[in-house]
Amino acid sequence: MARAFLFVLDSFGVGGAPDAAAYGDEGADTLGHIAEFCAAGAGDRAGLRSGPLCLPNLSELGLMQIARSASGRFPAGMPIPEKVYGIYGAATEISRGKDTPSGHWEIAGTPVSFDWGYFPTEGDAFPEELIEALCKEAGVSGILGNCHASGTEIIARLGEEHIRTGKPICYTSSDSVFQVAAHEVHFGLDRLLAFCQVARGLLDRYNIGRVIARPFVGHSSSTFQRTGNRRDFSVLPPEPTLLDRLVEHGRHVHAVGKIGDIFAHQGISRLIKANGNEALMDATLSTIDEAGDGDLVFTNFVDFDMVYGHRRDVPGYAAALEAFDARLAEVHKRLKPGDLVVLTADHGCDPTWRGTDHTRERVPVIAYGPGIRSRSIGVRRSYADIGESIARHLGIPAGPHGRSFL
């Protein structure tokens, strides 16, 4: 048998989505604009990084060619390698959202063909009857926020009032999401998770994809900081995913990071928690060493999106990409004959774009391993091709969506 390692660089889009204009994202290009800013010196930060974006390992795996096929141009300031190793291409999302569940489920062979529910962008975000029911069932006197907001901004703005009143901070974004921020000590982590469980049940009728618990610590607006105890409460995918199919055929799925939450803990054999890209890579490397024949190790590297994309932090995003690129050598050293590594993303989050939300973009598709012949696979019509390729590699029957590129 073979093994497969699927790494999602959360939000690492490569531009060029044919329907980007319908989402207000025409011209968005996470990789292209980060490279452009870095080449112009706008990606420099003292003590962090400087100069053009430098991703030698990803470039040798075809990233430059991927960018050109997706958006029509090479990224600025980045050298083009003489030789490319591995399979490389881009994929277009056919799911209707530009959110985390839609992207991940489609990667796992299950596109989302329905429309999610969303909350209004102006005025109060949440219906009065929802708030009344939530407060009554969860046993709180009220909520703060009730608006579209950036998570770090709203904690800084309302965190002290939250501590004083005991009211949780509830907010949303352009995604189908209901987010709840609360202090781990003053409100309590268990109480926050219980509040989110109540919200999850009430929000099903509104077709909201996720409820996210956003715990934080600190004593004042200047010291508040979110912790690694985030928890996502997702609805179930609309049909069996690659993960379900693998488990059904006796394979093991090792979910690193927030993968378990994204798939509502369905089709998961083992959960491995870690906080931050470096810790996620450490956990992934350990899991690679432990994975058996026929196993899938599935990791989401969340910092690109959560810490840098949404906060529109170009130097931070660039530095995180360079750090990830450097650690790919540690993955290479652990590969055995028959192993397949796939690198991709679930959507874009262009840190140069207006607002703080995700951006509709194509995503990179890189696949490599011992004995894998280098070649271009062009622009794939669906992320589902990724899941079907892994299914083929691991020797299980094809699913109803997508087409293997192997």
BALUM-147287 format. One line per 10 residues: number of its first residue (from 1); their letters; for each residue x, y, z of N, C-alpha, C. Coordinates in steps of 0.02 Angstrom, whole numbers, plus 50000, padded with zeros to 5 digits. Layout:
BEGIN
NUM	a	X/Y/Z/X/Y/Z/X/Y/Z ~ ...
This chain:
BEGIN
1	maraflfvld	50041/49940/50000/50000/50000/50000/50043/50063/50000 ~ 50010/50120/49992/50043/50185/49991/50018/50227/50049 ~ 50050/50283/50062/50027/50332/50111/50018/50399/50075 ~ 49976/50442/50104/49965/50509/50075/49965/50561/50130 ~ 49994/50619/50114/49999/50675/50160/49971/50737/50125 ~ 49915/50761/50151/49879/50817/50120/49886/50878/50165 ~ 49919/50930/50140/49931/50991/50178/49894/51049/50146 ~ 49849/51081/50185/49813/51140/50162/49846/51201/50192 ~ 49876/51243/50149/49903/51307/50170/49843/51356/50169 ~ 49811/51362/50226/49747/51396/50231/49751/51466/50202
11	sfgvggapda	49713/51478/50149/49704/51543/50115/49758/51559/50064 ~ 49803/51513/50047/49858/51529/50001/49834/51524/49928 ~ 49792/51572/49908/49767/51574/49840/49818/51599/49790 ~ 49805/51584/49726/49850/51606/49672/49814/51647/49619 ~ 49757/51677/49639/49722/51722/49594/49685/51686/49538 ~ 49657/51726/49492/49631/51700/49429/49564/51666/49431 ~ 49527/51668/49487/49462/51634/49488/49416/51665/49435 ~ 49386/51624/49391/49345/51653/49337/49282/51688/49362 ~ 49259/51671/49422/49198/51702/49449/49213/51751/49505 ~ 49275/51775/49509/49295/51820/49565/49253/51883/49567
21	aaygdegadt	49233/51909/49510/49195/51972/49508/49128/51964/49544 ~ 49099/51905/49542/49034/51894/49575/49041/51898/49651 ~ 49101/51892/49676/49114/51896/49748/49147/51962/49768 ~ 49153/52007/49720/49187/52071/49734/49262/52064/49739 ~ 49291/52010/49709/49362/51995/49717/49400/51994/49651 ~ 49374/52025/49599/49410/52024/49535/49478/52057/49543 ~ 49531/52021/49528/49599/52046/49535/49634/52023/49599 ~ 49597/51993/49645/49629/51968/49707/49678/51913/49689 ~ 49736/51913/49722/49789/51864/49708/49836/51862/49768 ~ 49824/51815/49813/49862/51813/49875/49937/51806/49861
31	lghiaefcaa	49958/51755/49825/50029/51746/49809/50056/51804/49769 ~ 50021/51823/49715/50047/51875/49670/50057/51941/49704 ~ 50009/51961/49747/50015/52026/49780/50066/52025/49836 ~ 50072/51969/49873/50125/51965/49923/50193/51972/49889 ~ 50203/51936/49834/50266/51941/49798/50279/52011/49772 ~ 50227/52043/49746/50233/52111/49719/50252/52160/49775 ~ 50220/52155/49832/50236/52199/49887/50307/52187/49912 ~ 50327/52124/49917/50394/52108/49941/50447/52134/49893 ~ 50434/52127/49828/50482/52150/49778/50490/52226/49780 ~ 50438/52261/49802/50440/52334/49806/50464/52359/49874
41	gagdraglrs	50482/52313/49919/50505/52333/49985/50450/52341/50037 ~ 50386/52329/50016/50330/52338/50062/50317/52276/50104 ~ 50359/52225/50096/50354/52165/50136/50408/52160/50188 ~ 50446/52214/50197/50501/52214/50246/50474/52230/50315 ~ 50503/52198/50365/50488/52215/50434/50551/52201/50475 ~ 50574/52250/50510/50636/52243/50549/50632/52184/50597 ~ 50682/52143/50595/50685/52085/50639/50645/52026/50615 ~ 50608/52033/50560/50566/51978/50535/50589/51953/50467 ~ 50589/51996/50417/50610/51977/50349/50621/52040/50308 ~ 50653/52030/50249/50662/52085/50201/50674/52056/50133
51	gplclpnlse	50665/52098/50082/50680/52079/50014/50624/52042/49979 ~ 50637/52020/49916/50588/51983/49877/50566/51918/49913 ~ 50506/51896/49899/50481/51834/49927/50525/51776/49904 ~ 50546/51734/49951/50595/51681/49936/50566/51613/49956 ~ 50544/51575/49906/50514/51509/49918/50547/51457/49873 ~ 50610/51440/49885/50647/51397/49838/50618/51327/49832 ~ 50596/51297/49887/50569/51229/49882/50503/51227/49846 ~ 50457/51272/49863/50393/51274/49828/50403/51292/49755 ~ 50451/51335/49740/50464/51354/49671/50489/51294/49631 ~ 50532/51253/49661/50557/51194/49625/50503/51140/49618
61	lglmqiarsa	50450/51147/49656/50393/51101/49649/50340/51128/49601 ~ 50353/51186/49570/50309/51211/49517/50268/51271/49534 ~ 50280/51305/49591/50237/51360/49611/50237/51417/49561 ~ 50294/51432/49530/50296/51487/49482/50252/51472/49421 ~ 50257/51411/49397/50216/51390/49339/50142/51389/49358 ~ 50128/51370/49420/50058/51370/49443/50030/51440/49442 ~ 50068/51488/49467/50045/51558/49469/50030/51583/49399 ~ 50074/51567/49352/50062/51591/49283/50001/51558/49253 ~ 49990/51493/49265/49931/51460/49236/49867/51486/49268 ~ 49869/51505/49332/49809/51527/49367/49791/51599/49352
71	sgrfpagmpi	49842/51643/49352/49828/51714/49348/49860/51748/49288 ~ 49900/51711/49249/49928/51738/49188/49996/51770/49195 ~ 50027/51767/49254/50092/51799/49262/50133/51765/49317 ~ 50198/51770/49310/50242/51747/49363/50241/51797/49420 ~ 50249/51775/49482/50253/51821/49538/50315/51866/49533 ~ 50307/51929/49550/50361/51978/49544/50419/51961/49591 ~ 50480/51970/49564/50540/51966/49605/50563/51896/49624 ~ 50527/51844/49600/50544/51776/49618/50577/51740/49560 ~ 50636/51710/49570/50670/51676/49515/50631/51615/49491 ~ 50637/51601/49426/50605/51543/49396/50655/51486/49394
81	pekvygiyga	50642/51430/49427/50690/51375/49428/50700/51344/49359 ~ 50759/51318/49347/50773/51287/49282/50736/51220/49275 ~ 50725/51185/49331/50693/51121/49328/50641/51116/49383 ~ 50585/51084/49368/50531/51075/49416/50524/51002/49433 ~ 50514/50988/49497/50506/50920/49521/50435/50910/49546 ~ 50400/50861/49522/50333/50847/49546/50279/50867/49498 ~ 50217/50853/49519/50158/50871/49481/50135/50940/49503 ~ 50116/50982/49456/50096/51050/49474/50038/51074/49430 ~ 49993/51112/49462/49937/51141/49427/49898/51186/49474 ~ 49841/51209/49452/49797/51250/49493/49727/51220/49490
91	ateisrgkdt	49685/51239/49538/49616/51213/49539/49567/51270/49549 ~ 49510/51265/49516/49456/51314/49521/49401/51287/49566 ~ 49378/51328/49612/49325/51305/49657/49257/51309/49622 ~ 49218/51254/49629/49150/51255/49602/49098/51262/49657 ~ 49117/51253/49720/49071/51266/49775/49052/51340/49776 ~ 48995/51355/49804/48968/51423/49798/48997/51473/49848 ~ 49028/51449/49900/49057/51494/49949/49131/51502/49939 ~ 49161/51547/49980/49234/51554/49981/49256/51545/50053 ~ 49227/51496/50086/49237/51485/50157/49277/51421/50169 ~ 49296/51411/50232/49337/51353/50250/49302/51286/50239
101	psghweiagt	49241/51275/50265/49210/51210/50253/49201/51194/50178 ~ 49176/51242/50140/49166/51229/50068/49230/51209/50034 ~ 49285/51245/50048/49348/51229/50017/49375/51161/50037 ~ 49373/51146/50102/49399/51082/50125/49356/51024/50102 ~ 49290/51031/50105/49247/50977/50083/49257/50963/50009 ~ 49265/51016/49969/49277/51005/49897/49344/50972/49885 ~ 49396/50993/49922/49461/50959/49918/49453/50884/49932 ~ 49409/50868/49980/49397/50798/49999/49343/50765/49955 ~ 49332/50793/49895/49290/50761/49846/49216/50775/49851 ~ 49196/50824/49893/49125/50838/49903/49111/50912/49895
111	pvsfdwgyfp	49100/50936/49833/49084/51007/49824/49018/51025/49857 ~ 49011/51089/49874/48950/51115/49905/48908/51148/49851 ~ 48850/51117/49837/48809/51142/49782/48752/51186/49806 ~ 48745/51194/49872/48691/51235/49899/48719/51302/49923 ~ 48674/51348/49937/48694/51414/49962/48692/51413/50039 ~ 48746/51437/50070/48747/51445/50142/48702/51504/50162 ~ 48684/51505/50225/48651/51564/50252/48702/51615/50275 ~ 48686/51678/50268/48732/51732/50288/48693/51784/50328 ~ 48729/51823/50367/48698/51875/50407/48708/51943/50373 ~ 48663/51991/50385/48668/52057/50353/48733/52093/50371
121	tegdafpeel	48757/52132/50324/48820/52169/50335/48808/52236/50369 ~ 48747/52261/50366/48731/52326/50397/48683/52316/50455 ~ 48690/52359/50506/48646/52355/50564/48660/52294/50606 ~ 48610/52273/50645/48618/52213/50686/48627/52152/50641 ~ 48676/52110/50657/48690/52053/50615/48640/51996/50626 ~ 48616/51988/50689/48578/51929/50707/48506/51945/50722 ~ 48460/51902/50701/48388/51915/50714/48374/51917/50789 ~ 48326/51958/50809/48310/51966/50879/48286/51901/50910 ~ 48248/51862/50872/48223/51799/50900/48279/51748/50912 ~ 48331/51751/50871/48389/51707/50883/48425/51726/50947
131	iealckeagv	48436/51791/50957/48472/51814/51017/48431/51797/51080 ~ 48365/51808/51077/48323/51793/51135/48327/51720/51153 ~ 48322/51676/51102/48324/51604/51115/48392/51583/51141 ~ 48445/51612/51112/48513/51594/51132/48526/51614/51205 ~ 48508/51675/51222/48519/51699/51291/48479/51657/51341 ~ 48418/51640/51323/48376/51602/51369/48404/51532/51379 ~ 48421/51497/51324/48444/51428/51329/48514/51423/51359 ~ 48557/51474/51346/48625/51472/51371/48633/51504/51440 ~ 48581/51538/51463/48583/51567/51529/48628/51629/51536 ~ 48625/51673/51486/48662/51736/51490/48613/51794/51485
141	sgilgnchas	48633/51852/51511/48588/51909/51514/48584/51948/51448 ~ 48630/51934/51402/48632/51969/51338/48697/51956/51303 ~ 48706/51986/51245/48768/51980/51208/48796/52048/51190 ~ 48859/52051/51173/48892/52111/51147/48908/52098/51074 ~ 48920/52152/51037/48940/52146/50968/48882/52148/50921 ~ 48856/52089/50901/48800/52083/50855/48813/52121/50790 ~ 48871/52107/50759/48892/52144/50700/48944/52105/50660 ~ 48960/52131/50601/49018/52107/50563/49080/52139/50594 ~ 49132/52099/50604/49192/52127/50636/49252/52082/50625 ~ 49311/52112/50633/49374/52075/50639/49380/52050/50710
151	gteiiarlge	49402/51987/50718/49404/51957/50784/49449/51992/50833 ~ 49509/52011/50811/49555/52045/50857/49530/52115/50873 ~ 49499/52149/50825/49475/52217/50836/49417/52217/50886 ~ 49371/52171/50879/49313/52172/50922/49330/52151/50993 ~ 49380/52108/51001/49402/52090/51069/49434/52151/51103 ~ 49475/52188/51066/49506/52248/51094/49453/52300/51112 ~ 49401/52304/51072/49349/52355/51081/49300/52337/51137 ~ 49282/52274/51142/49229/52254/51188/49251/52207/51244 ~ 49315/52188/51244/49338/52139/51293/49329/52161/51365 ~ 49344/52224/51380/49337/52248/51449/49264/52250/51471
161	ehirtgkpic	49220/52270/51425/49148/52270/51441/49123/52198/51451 ~ 49149/52153/51411/49132/52082/51418/49150/52056/51488 ~ 49210/52073/51512/49231/52051/51578/49187/52082/51632 ~ 49169/52145/51622/49129/52180/51672/49057/52155/51675 ~ 49028/52138/51617/48957/52120/51614/48944/52045/51611 ~ 48995/52007/51591/48985/51935/51582/48948/51916/51519 ~ 48938/51965/51474/48903/51951/51411/48953/51929/51358 ~ 48942/51872/51323/48988/51851/51271/48986/51897/51210 ~ 49041/51901/51174/49046/51943/51115/49029/51900/51054 ~ 48976/51918/51019/48954/51880/50961/48959/51922/50898
171	ytssdsvfqv	48990/51894/50846/49000/51932/50784/49004/51884/50725 ~ 49008/51911/50666/49010/51871/50605/49056/51903/50554 ~ 49058/51873/50494/49099/51900/50439/49061/51887/50375 ~ 49095/51893/50318/49062/51879/50255/49053/51804/50244 ~ 49085/51763/50286/49073/51691/50284/49008/51673/50319 ~ 48987/51612/50310/48928/51586/50344/48950/51562/50413 ~ 48954/51610/50460/48985/51595/50524/48955/51638/50580 ~ 48951/51608/50640/48931/51642/50701/48989/51633/50749 ~ 49024/51687/50768/49084/51682/50809/49070/51711/50879 ~ 49098/51677/50928/49088/51697/50998/49155/51704/51032
181	aahevhfgld	49171/51763/51055/49233/51776/51093/49216/51783/51166 ~ 49256/51751/51209/49245/51756/51281/49311/51743/51317 ~ 49318/51773/51375/49380/51766/51414/49383/51697/51446 ~ 49441/51664/51439/49448/51596/51465/49440/51592/51540 ~ 49460/51645/51576/49458/51643/51649/49392/51674/51675 ~ 49377/51735/51654/49319/51770/51680/49253/51739/51657 ~ 49250/51716/51597/49189/51683/51572/49195/51607/51578 ~ 49255/51581/51562/49268/51510/51568/49266/51475/51501 ~ 49316/51433/51488/49320/51398/51424/49263/51348/51416 ~ 49249/51309/51467/49195/51260/51463/49128/51294/51451
191	rllafcqvar	49118/51351/51484/49055/51388/51475/49050/51415/51404 ~ 49105/51438/51376/49106/51463/51307/49087/51406/51259 ~ 49117/51348/51268/49103/51292/51223/49030/51270/51230 ~ 49004/51271/51291/48934/51253/51300/48887/51304/51266 ~ 48905/51369/51271/48866/51422/51238/48865/51409/51163 ~ 48923/51391/51135/48928/51380/51063/48888/51318/51042 ~ 48885/51268/51084/48845/51209/51070/48771/51228/51064 ~ 48748/51271/51110/48679/51294/51106/48668/51333/51041 ~ 48715/51377/51025/48709/51416/50963/48707/51372/50902 ~ 48748/51319/50902/48750/51273/50844/48680/51244/50831
201	glldrynigr	48647/51222/50883/48581/51194/50875/48530/51244/50849 ~ 48534/51306/50872/48487/51357/50851/48500/51382/50780 ~ 48562/51377/50757/48581/51406/50693/48570/51359/50634 ~ 48553/51297/50647/48541/51251/50592/48485/51275/50547 ~ 48433/51305/50577/48376/51329/50537/48395/51387/50491 ~ 48451/51421/50508/48474/51477/50466/48527/51454/50416 ~ 48543/51389/50415/48592/51360/50368/48660/51393/50375 ~ 48682/51405/50437/48747/51435/50451/48799/51379/50456 ~ 48854/51387/50421/48903/51333/50415/48941/51318/50479 ~ 48963/51371/50515/49005/51359/50574/48987/51406/50631
211	viarpfvghs	48994/51379/50691/48997/51420/50752/49068/51412/50778 ~ 49102/51468/50791/49172/51465/50812/49180/51496/50881 ~ 49209/51457/50926/49226/51482/50993/49295/51514/50989 ~ 49299/51577/51011/49361/51616/51007/49383/51637/51077 ~ 49412/51593/51117/49433/51612/51185/49493/51658/51184 ~ 49496/51702/51234/49554/51747/51239/49572/51756/51313 ~ 49632/51783/51324/49656/51798/51392/49683/51869/51392 ~ 49703/51893/51451/49729/51961/51458/49688/52000/51507 ~ 49712/52061/51522/49680/52101/51574/49650/52166/51548 ~ 49669/52187/51488/49645/52251/51462/49649/52249/51386
221	sstfqrtgnr	49622/52300/51354/49619/52302/51281/49689/52298/51250 ~ 49739/52321/51285/49807/52319/51258/49842/52252/51268 ~ 49814/52209/51311/49847/52145/51325/49804/52084/51305 ~ 49743/52094/51280/49701/52037/51261/49735/51999/51203 ~ 49732/51933/51208/49762/51891/51157/49722/51826/51151 ~ 49706/51807/51089/49670/51744/51078/49715/51685/51093 ~ 49685/51631/51118/49724/51572/51136/49716/51517/51083 ~ 49751/51462/51093/49748/51406/51047/49690/51360/51059 ~ 49643/51379/51103/49586/51335/51119/49525/51349/51076 ~ 49536/51379/51018/49481/51389/50970/49448/51321/50956
231	rdfsvlppep	49382/51324/50945/49346/51264/50926/49293/51283/50875 ~ 49290/51245/50820/49240/51256/50768/49185/51203/50775 ~ 49122/51225/50772/49065/51180/50772/49033/51184/50703 ~ 49049/51135/50661/49026/51135/50591/48966/51089/50582 ~ 48927/51104/50530/48876/51056/50509/48911/50998/50474 ~ 48876/50943/50466/48904/50886/50431/48908/50900/50355 ~ 48959/50874/50321/48960/50879/50248/48897/50848/50219 ~ 48876/50871/50159/48812/50848/50131/48812/50776/50107 ~ 48869/50746/50098/48874/50676/50078/48942/50650/50100 ~ 48954/50585/50097/49019/50558/50119/49077/50590/50082
241	tlldrlvehg	49130/50607/50120/49190/50636/50091/49243/50583/50082 ~ 49300/50603/50054/49358/50558/50049/49374/50527/50116 ~ 49368/50565/50170/49385/50540/50237/49339/50482/50256 ~ 49274/50490/50245/49227/50436/50259/49243/50374/50218 ~ 49257/50385/50155/49271/50328/50110/49334/50291/50131 ~ 49385/50328/50153/49446/50295/50175/49434/50252/50237 ~ 49398/50281/50286/49384/50244/50347/49341/50182/50331 ~ 49293/50190/50286/49251/50134/50266/49292/50076/50237 ~ 49347/50093/50204/49389/50042/50173/49448/50022/50217 ~ 49442/50038/50281/49492/50014/50329/49555/50054/50335
251	rhvhavgkig	49556/50114/50305/49614/50158/50311/49607/50201/50374 ~ 49662/50233/50393/49661/50278/50450/49672/50349/50427 ~ 49631/50396/50452/49638/50467/50436/49662/50502/50499 ~ 49722/50531/50495/49752/50568/50550/49739/50642/50537 ~ 49698/50674/50578/49679/50744/50569/49720/50789/50614 ~ 49762/50831/50583/49807/50875/50621/49779/50946/50619 ~ 49776/50978/50679/49750/51046/50681/49674/51047/50681 ~ 49645/51092/50642/49572/51102/50645/49534/51058/50594 ~ 49567/51010/50563/49534/50967/50514/49474/50931/50545 ~ 49482/50905/50606/49427/50871/50638/49365/50914/50645
261	difahqgisr	49374/50977/50667/49318/51023/50674/49285/51037/50607 ~ 49325/51047/50555/49298/51065/50489/49252/51011/50462 ~ 49269/50947/50477/49229/50892/50452/49181/50865/50505 ~ 49168/50907/50557/49121/50888/50611/49140/50820/50640 ~ 49205/50806/50641/49233/50745/50671/49206/50681/50638 ~ 49185/50687/50575/49161/50629/50537/49217/50606/50490 ~ 49230/50541/50488/49282/50514/50445/49352/50524/50474 ~ 49357/50533/50539/49421/50546/50572/49438/50486/50616 ~ 49499/50460/50608/49522/50405/50650/49559/50430/50711 ~ 49594/50485/50703/49637/50510/50757/49643/50585/50753
271	likangneal	49638/50619/50809/49645/50692/50812/49712/50709/50843 ~ 49748/50756/50810/49811/50781/50837/49805/50857/50840 ~ 49803/50885/50900/49795/50957/50908/49863/50991/50912 ~ 49867/51051/50885/49927/51093/50889/49906/51164/50874 ~ 49944/51213/50899/49927/51283/50892/49984/51320/50859 ~ 49972/51347/50799/50023/51385/50763/50058/51342/50712 ~ 50081/51374/50658/50111/51336/50602/50171/51294/50622 ~ 50214/51321/50664/50274/51283/50684/50254/51220/50722 ~ 50208/51227/50770/50185/51169/50808/50146/51121/50764 ~ 50108/51147/50716/50072/51104/50669/50121/51063/50627
281	mdatlstide	50175/51094/50605/50225/51058/50566/50259/51005/50610 ~ 50276/51022/50671/50306/50973/50717/50260/50913/50725 ~ 50195/50926/50737/50147/50872/50746/50139/50831/50682 ~ 50140/50865/50625/50134/50830/50561/50193/50783/50550 ~ 50254/50807/50563/50313/50765/50553/50310/50703/50598 ~ 50289/50712/50660/50283/50654/50705/50230/50605/50679 ~ 50176/50632/50653/50122/50589/50628/50144/50552/50565 ~ 50183/50585/50522/50211/50550/50464/50252/50490/50486 ~ 50292/50499/50538/50333/50443/50563/50290/50385/50588 ~ 50231/50401/50613/50188/50350/50643/50137/50320/50594
291	agdgdlvftn	50124/50354/50538/50072/50332/50492/50089/50265/50460 ~ 50038/50223/50452/50047/50158/50422/50027/50156/50349 ~ 50035/50098/50319/50016/50090/50249/49942/50105/50240 ~ 49926/50142/50188/49857/50159/50172/49829/50219/50209 ~ 49869/50250/50252/49845/50306/50294/49848/50372/50257 ~ 49804/50418/50280/49805/50488/50258/49820/50531/50318 ~ 49870/50574/50312/49884/50627/50362/49860/50693/50331 ~ 49813/50726/50363/49780/50785/50335/49790/50843/50384 ~ 49826/50894/50362/49844/50951/50406/49820/51016/50376 ~ 49792/51059/50418/49777/51128/50399/49826/51174/50434
301	fvdfdmvygh	49863/51214/50396/49910/51263/50424/49872/51330/50426 ~ 49844/51344/50485/49793/51395/50492/49822/51466/50495 ~ 49885/51474/50516/49911/51541/50528/49910/51586/50466 ~ 49920/51557/50407/49920/51598/50347/49855/51639/50343 ~ 49800/51607/50359/49735/51640/50355/49719/51680/50418 ~ 49720/51646/50475/49695/51675/50537/49739/51732/50563 ~ 49805/51721/50561/49851/51770/50591/49872/51824/50542 ~ 49878/51807/50478/49907/51855/50430/49859/51878/50376 ~ 49820/51833/50346/49775/51853/50292/49720/51899/50316 ~ 49683/51878/50367/49628/51919/50392/49652/51984/50422
311	rrdvpgyaaa	49713/51984/50449/49739/52046/50479/49776/52089/50427 ~ 49775/52067/50365/49805/52104/50310/49879/52122/50325 ~ 49916/52071/50345/49985/52077/50366/50030/52046/50314 ~ 50053/52086/50265/50094/52061/50211/50161/52034/50236 ~ 50200/52072/50275/50264/52044/50299/50255/51980/50340 ~ 50204/51978/50381/50192/51918/50421/50176/51858/50378 ~ 50133/51868/50328/50114/51814/50283/50175/51790/50244 ~ 50214/51837/50219/50275/51819/50181/50323/51780/50224 ~ 50334/51801/50285/50381/51767/50330/50355/51696/50346 ~ 50289/51689/50355/50260/51624/50369/50269/51577/50309
321	leafdarlae	50260/51602/50249/50271/51561/50190/50344/51539/50185 ~ 50389/51585/50199/50461/51568/50195/50480/51516/50249 ~ 50450/51522/50308/50464/51473/50361/50436/51404/50342 ~ 50376/51403/50313/50347/51339/50291/50390/51308/50237 ~ 50411/51349/50189/50452/51324/50134/50516/51292/50159 ~ 50548/51323/50208/50611/51297/50235/50601/51229/50268 ~ 50543/51218/50298/50532/51155/50334/50509/51098/50288 ~ 50496/51113/50225/50478/51059/50179/50534/51007/50173 ~ 50596/51029/50183/50652/50981/50180/50644/50926/50233 ~ 50614/50943/50290/50603/50893/50342/50550/50843/50322
331	vhkrlkpgdl	50502/50865/50282/50452/50819/50255/50485/50771/50206 ~ 50527/50800/50161/50559/50759/50109/50598/50701/50141 ~ 50633/50714/50194/50676/50664/50226/50636/50605/50254 ~ 50572/50615/50267/50532/50562/50298/50494/50519/50248 ~ 50498/50536/50184/50458/50501/50135/50486/50432/50119 ~ 50441/50384/50110/50458/50316/50092/50432/50301/50021 ~ 50459/50250/49988/50431/50231/49923/50355/50220/49929 ~ 50318/50249/49882/50246/50243/49883/50210/50302/49916 ~ 50248/50347/49947/50217/50405/49980/50199/50459/49929 ~ 50146/50496/49944/50124/50553/49903/50110/50612/49949
341	vvltadhgcd	50141/50669/49934/50127/50732/49969/50087/50777/49923 ~ 50033/50806/49948/49993/50853/49909/49988/50918/49949 ~ 50006/50974/49917/50001/51041/49946/49948/51080/49908 ~ 49904/51112/49945/49852/51152/49912/49826/51205/49961 ~ 49770/51236/49945/49738/51286/49988/49663/51279/49980 ~ 49625/51313/50024/49552/51307/50024/49516/51368/49996 ~ 49551/51424/49988/49523/51486/49962/49580/51536/49964 ~ 49568/51599/49950/49618/51651/49958/49602/51695/50018 ~ 49651/51734/50039/49641/51787/50088/49695/51839/50075 ~ 49688/51873/50020/49739/51920/49995/49750/51975/50047
351	ptwrgtdhtr	49811/51979/50076/49823/52028/50129/49829/52099/50104 ~ 49826/52109/50038/49826/52177/50010/49756/52199/49990 ~ 49707/52156/50000/49639/52169/49975/49600/52211/50025 ~ 49548/52244/50002/49505/52284/50046/49468/52238/50094 ~ 49451/52264/50152/49415/52225/50201/49461/52177/50238 ~ 49431/52128/50271/49470/52079/50309/49448/52008/50294 ~ 49410/51997/50240/49380/51932/50228/49419/51891/50176 ~ 49397/51829/50167/49426/51785/50116/49416/51815/50047 ~ 49457/51792/50000/49451/51813/49930/49442/51752/49885 ~ 49400/51760/49835/49386/51705/49788/49445/51699/49739
361	ervpviaygp	49481/51643/49742/49540/51633/49700/49547/51559/49682 ~ 49585/51546/49631/49609/51478/49619/49661/51460/49672 ~ 49674/51395/49679/49723/51373/49729/49777/51331/49695 ~ 49837/51328/49724/49890/51286/49696/49876/51212/49710 ~ 49900/51171/49665/49899/51098/49675/49969/51073/49660 ~ 50003/51048/49711/50070/51020/49704/50067/50949/49732 ~ 50094/50901/49694/50096/50832/49716/50165/50803/49700 ~ 50195/50772/49749/50261/50743/49738/50275/50686/49785 ~ 50326/50649/49770/50346/50592/49812/50394/50548/49773 ~ 50423/50498/49805/50469/50453/49771/50437/50420/49710
371	girsrsigvr	50468/50428/49653/50443/50397/49592/50390/50437/49555 ~ 50369/50494/49582/50318/50536/49549/50350/50575/49492 ~ 50324/50566/49432/50352/50600/49373/50329/50672/49370 ~ 50376/50718/49357/50359/50789/49353/50319/50803/49290 ~ 50264/50841/49300/50223/50860/49242/50171/50912/49263 ~ 50148/50949/49214/50094/50997/49227/50027/50963/49220 ~ 49980/50980/49264/49912/50955/49258/49864/51011/49241 ~ 49892/51070/49224/49851/51126/49202/49805/51153/49256 ~ 49749/51182/49235/49700/51209/49282/49643/51160/49288 ~ 49633/51133/49348/49581/51083/49359/49515/51118/49370
381	rsyadigesi	49461/51086/49348/49395/51118/49351/49365/51117/49421 ~ 49393/51076/49466/49366/51072/49534/49421/51052/49583 ~ 49416/51077/49645/49460/51053/49698/49451/50978/49709 ~ 49393/50951/49689/49378/50880/49702/49428/50834/49667 ~ 49462/50859/49616/49514/50818/49583/49569/50798/49632 ~ 49580/50840/49683/49631/50825/49733/49611/50763/49773 ~ 49550/50763/49798/49526/50706/49836/49525/50642/49795 ~ 49504/50648/49732/49501/50588/49690/49570/50561/49674 ~ 49619/50605/49670/49688/50583/49658/49715/50545/49718 ~ 49700/50570/49778/49721/50535/49839/49685/50468/49845
391	arhlgipagp	49620/50467/49828/49583/50404/49829/49616/50353/49783 ~ 49634/50374/49724/49666/50328/49676/49733/50305/49704 ~ 49772/50351/49732/49838/50334/49758/49833/50283/49815 ~ 49781/50290/49857/49773/50245/49914/49731/50183/49898 ~ 49710/50178/49835/49680/50116/49812/49608/50105/49832 ~ 49568/50159/49838/49497/50150/49852/49457/50172/49791 ~ 49395/50150/49784/49356/50167/49725/49345/50243/49718 ~ 49336/50264/49656/49325/50335/49641/49258/50357/49667 ~ 49253/50421/49685/49191/50451/49707/49154/50483/49649 ~ 49096/50513/49663/49054/50540/49609/49076/50608/49582
401	hgrsfl	49123/50642/49615/49144/50708/49594/49220/50709/49582 ~ 49241/50748/49534/49313/50756/49523/49342/50699/49482 ~ 49404/50712/49461/49439/50664/49418/49512/50663/49438 ~ 49540/50605/49451/49609/50599/49472/49657/50625/49419 ~ 49710/50658/49441/49762/50680/49395/49821/50632/49395 ~ 49816/50577/49432/49870/50528/49434/49863/50478/49376
